[in-house]
Amino acid sequence: MAPMRCSICGRAFDSEQSQTMPFCSQRCKDIDRNRWLNEEYGLPWEPAVERPEGADPSADNRGG
Protein backbone atom coordinates (compact mmCIF):
# COMPACT_ATOMS: atom_id res chain seq x y z
CA MET A 1 0.00 0.00 0.00
CA ALA A 2 1.36 3.42 -0.97
CA PRO A 3 -0.70 6.06 0.88
CA MET A 4 -1.04 9.48 -0.71
CA ARG A 5 -3.15 12.59 -0.25
CA CYS A 6 -5.22 13.97 -3.09
CA SER A 7 -3.99 17.43 -4.07
CA ILE A 8 -7.57 18.59 -4.71
CA CYS A 9 -9.59 17.37 -1.71
CA GLY A 10 -6.84 16.26 0.70
CA ARG A 11 -8.35 12.80 1.16
CA ALA A 12 -5.92 9.94 1.86
CA PHE A 13 -6.04 7.11 -0.68
CA ASP A 14 -4.08 4.07 -1.81
CA SER A 15 -2.11 5.06 -4.91
CA GLU A 16 -1.81 1.44 -6.04
CA GLN A 17 -5.61 1.12 -6.18
CA SER A 18 -6.39 4.48 -7.80
CA GLN A 19 -7.26 4.53 -11.49
CA THR A 20 -7.05 8.32 -11.53
CA MET A 21 -3.54 8.93 -10.17
CA PRO A 22 -2.44 11.35 -8.84
CA PHE A 23 -6.02 12.05 -7.74
CA CYS A 24 -8.30 10.00 -5.49
CA SER A 25 -11.29 10.03 -7.84
CA GLN A 26 -12.54 10.98 -11.28
CA ARG A 27 -14.28 13.97 -9.68
CA CYS A 28 -10.99 15.40 -8.37
CA LYS A 29 -9.29 14.69 -11.71
CA ASP A 30 -12.07 16.61 -13.50
CA ILE A 31 -11.79 19.53 -11.06
CA ASP A 32 -8.05 19.76 -11.79
CA ARG A 33 -8.60 19.60 -15.57
CA ASN A 34 -11.22 22.35 -15.40
CA ARG A 35 -8.88 24.57 -13.40
CA TRP A 36 -6.28 24.25 -16.17
CA LEU A 37 -8.86 24.89 -18.89
CA ASN A 38 -10.22 27.95 -17.07
CA GLU A 39 -6.64 29.21 -16.67
CA GLU A 40 -6.83 29.14 -12.87
CA TYR A 41 -3.47 27.35 -13.09
CA GLY A 42 -0.65 28.33 -15.36
CA LEU A 43 3.05 28.08 -15.97
CA PRO A 44 5.31 31.07 -15.33
CA TRP A 45 6.52 32.85 -18.44
CA GLU A 46 8.12 36.08 -19.49
CA PRO A 47 6.89 37.91 -22.56
CA ALA A 48 9.29 37.99 -25.47
CA VAL A 49 11.29 41.18 -25.91
CA GLU A 50 10.07 42.96 -29.01
CA ARG A 51 12.84 44.30 -31.21
CA PRO A 52 12.43 46.84 -33.95
CA GLU A 53 12.56 45.31 -37.40
CA GLY A 54 16.15 44.95 -38.57
CA ALA A 55 17.61 45.28 -35.06
CA ASP A 56 20.75 43.27 -34.26
CA PRO A 57 19.70 40.42 -31.87
CA SER A 58 23.32 40.03 -30.67
CA ALA A 59 23.06 43.55 -29.15
CA ASP A 60 21.17 41.99 -26.20
CA ASN A 61 24.36 40.18 -25.15
CA ARG A 62 26.58 43.25 -25.02
CA GLY A 63 27.51 44.70 -21.66
CA GLY A 64 26.99 48.28 -20.93
C-alpha angles and dihedrals in degrees: 000000000000108000118208138167121237111244091217106046102011093233117149114239141166107260092202091059098042118103091190102055129203086027130063096230145007088256092060091044090053092048090054093047091050091051089056092046092049089049093241085132125043145159120254115255141165120223115248116260109250114224126196113255111275094018118146107252091201088066088079090067097054119104121232 
